[in-house]
Amino acid sequence: MAAEHLLDGTAALCALLLRKVARDTGRAEHEILQEVARGSHRHEQSSGD
């Protein structure tokens, strides 16, 4: 149960940060998420070597 609460809190914090970054930059949330996903993918590829 504690792990569920931690994950819920983490998800809520990420959502708030996403909204803040979108508002501060004037970009759409989905654009920011796509950029984060591309960065994660590149990081995984470079770490796998």
Backbone as a printed PyTorch tensor [residue, N CA C, xyz], in Angstrom:
tensor([[[  0.8220,  -1.1950,   0.0000],
         [  0.0000,   0.0000,   0.0000],
         [  0.8650,   1.2570,   0.0000]],

        [[  1.9450,   1.2480,   0.7620],
         [  2.8310,   2.4170,   0.8050],
         [  3.4690,   2.6660,  -0.5590]],

        [[  3.8140,   1.5810,  -1.2430],
         [  4.4180,   1.7270,  -2.5700],
         [  3.4310,   2.3630,  -3.5470]],

        [[  2.1520,   1.9840,  -3.4340],
         [  1.1290,   2.5800,  -4.2990],
         [  1.0150,   4.0800,  -4.0660]],

        [[  1.0400,   4.4740,  -2.7990],
         [  0.9510,   5.8990,  -2.4710],
         [  2.1680,   6.6500,  -3.0010]],

        [[  3.3340,   6.0290,  -2.8880],
         [  4.5540,   6.6510,  -3.3960],
         [  4.4700,   6.8400,  -4.9090]],

        [[  4.0050,   5.8080,  -5.6050],
         [  3.8750,   5.9110,  -7.0600],
         [  2.8290,   6.9410,  -7.4560]],

        [[  1.7200,   6.9980,  -6.7130],
         [  0.6960,   8.0060,  -6.9990],
         [  1.2620,   9.4100,  -6.8060]],

        [[  2.0270,   9.6070,  -5.7500],
         [  2.6370,  10.9090,  -5.4900],
         [  3.6500,  11.2810,  -6.5550]],

        [[  4.4210,  10.2920,  -6.9790],
         [  5.4170,  10.5240,  -8.0230],
         [  4.7380,  10.9120,  -9.3330]],

        [[  3.6720,  10.2090,  -9.6800],
         [  2.9360,  10.5240, -10.9090],
         [  2.3280,  11.9240, -10.8340]],

        [[  1.7890,  12.2680,  -9.6780],
         [  1.1920,  13.5990,  -9.5140],
         [  2.2510,  14.6890,  -9.6430]],

        [[  3.4130,  14.4640,  -9.0550],
         [  4.5010,  15.4370,  -9.1500],
         [  4.9620,  15.5950, -10.5960]],

        [[  5.1020,  14.4930, -11.3100],
         [  5.5020,  14.5580, -12.7220],
         [  4.4770,  15.3260, -13.5480]],

        [[  3.1960,  15.0930, -13.2800],
         [  2.1420,  15.8000, -14.0160],
         [  2.2040,  17.2980, -13.7460]],

        [[  2.4120,  17.6760, -12.4850],
         [  2.5220,  19.0960, -12.1450],
         [  3.7250,  19.7390, -12.8250]],

        [[  4.8540,  19.0340, -12.8110],
         [  6.0600,  19.5620, -13.4540],
         [  5.8700,  19.6960, -14.9610]],

        [[  5.2100,  18.7170, -15.5620],
         [  4.9400,  18.7790, -16.9970],
         [  4.0840,  19.9960, -17.3260]],

        [[  3.0280,  20.2160, -16.5580],
         [  2.1640,  21.3800, -16.7950],
         [  2.9290,  22.6810, -16.6200]],

        [[  3.7900,  22.7410, -15.6020],
         [  4.5710,  23.9580, -15.3540],
         [  5.5270,  24.2330, -16.5080]],

        [[  6.2460,  23.2130, -16.9500],
         [  7.1890,  23.3900, -18.0570],
         [  6.4350,  23.8010, -19.3190]],

        [[  5.2950,  23.1780, -19.5750],
         [  4.5020,  23.5380, -20.7560],
         [  4.0600,  24.9940, -20.6760]],

        [[  3.5910,  25.4060, -19.5200],
         [  3.1360,  26.7890, -19.3440],
         [  4.3070,  27.7610, -19.4730]],

        [[  5.4410,  27.4350, -18.8410],
         [  6.6070,  28.3280, -18.8600],
         [  7.2250,  28.4640, -20.2470]],

        [[  7.1760,  27.3950, -21.0390],
         [  7.8090,  27.4180, -22.3570],
         [  6.8340,  27.7370, -23.4820]],

        [[  5.5320,  27.6460, -23.1950],
         [  4.5350,  27.8650, -24.2330],
         [  4.3990,  26.7000, -25.1950]],

        [[  4.9340,  25.5630, -24.8140],
         [  4.8610,  24.3750, -25.6660],
         [  3.7460,  23.4580, -25.1820]],

        [[  3.2970,  22.5710, -26.0560],
         [  2.2630,  21.6040, -25.6930],
         [  2.8830,  20.4860, -24.8480]],

        [[  2.0770,  19.9470, -23.9340],
         [  2.5670,  18.8750, -23.0660],
         [  3.0600,  17.6800, -23.8740]],

        [[  2.3450,  17.3260, -24.9430],
         [  2.7610,  16.1570, -25.7230],
         [  4.1110,  16.3850, -26.4010]],

        [[  4.4290,  17.6250, -26.7660],
         [  5.7390,  17.9100, -27.3660],
         [  6.8510,  17.6790, -26.3490]],

        [[  6.6190,  18.1040, -25.1280],
         [  7.6160,  17.9280, -24.0720],
         [  7.8040,  16.4450, -23.7810]],

        [[  6.7020,  15.6970, -23.7020],
         [  6.7940,  14.2600, -23.4500],
         [  7.5470,  13.5460, -24.5700]],

        [[  7.3150,  13.9610, -25.8190],
         [  8.0360,  13.3540, -26.9440],
         [  9.5320,  13.6230, -26.8340]],

        [[  9.8910,  14.8290, -26.4430],
         [ 11.3020,  15.1750, -26.2890],
         [ 11.9470,  14.3550, -25.1670]],

        [[ 11.2350,  14.2020, -24.0700],
         [ 11.7400,  13.3930, -22.9540],
         [ 11.9160,  11.9450, -23.3990]],

        [[ 10.9480,  11.4170, -24.1360],
         [ 11.0330,  10.0370, -24.6130],
         [ 12.2260,   9.8490, -25.5450]],

        [[ 12.4420,  10.8020, -26.4450],
         [ 13.5990,  10.7030, -27.3530],
         [ 14.9040,  10.7480, -26.5660]],

        [[ 14.9760,  11.6170, -25.5690],
         [ 16.1790,  11.7140, -24.7480],
         [ 16.4370,  10.4400, -23.9720]],

        [[ 15.3750,   9.8260, -23.4470],
         [ 15.5170,   8.5670, -22.7130],
         [ 15.9960,   7.4630, -23.6350]],

        [[ 15.4460,   7.4360, -24.8440],
         [ 15.8320,   6.4120, -25.8130],
         [ 17.3070,   6.5560, -26.1790]],

        [[ 17.7490,   7.7880, -26.4210],
         [ 19.1660,   8.0140, -26.7490],
         [ 20.0570,   7.6070, -25.5850]],

        [[ 19.6320,   7.9240, -24.3710],
         [ 20.4250,   7.5840, -23.1870],
         [ 20.5400,   6.0670, -23.0430]],

        [[ 19.4300,   5.3430, -23.2610],
         [ 19.4580,   3.8860, -23.1710],
         [ 20.3900,   3.2990, -24.2180]],

        [[ 20.3660,   3.8510, -25.4270],
         [ 21.2300,   3.3430, -26.4880],
         [ 22.6960,   3.5740, -26.1510]],

        [[ 23.0290,   4.7440, -25.6240],
         [ 24.4300,   5.0330, -25.3160],
         [ 24.8940,   4.2670, -24.0870]],

        [[ 24.0020,   3.9530, -23.1710],
         [ 24.3630,   3.1970, -21.9700],
         [ 24.5420,   1.7210, -22.2840]],

        [[ 23.9070,   1.2540, -23.3340],
         [ 23.9540,  -0.1540, -23.6850],
         [ 25.2530,  -0.5920, -24.3240]],

        [[ 26.0880,   0.3360, -24.7100],
         [ 27.3520,  -0.0100, -25.3900],
         [ 28.3900,  -0.5270, -24.4390]]])
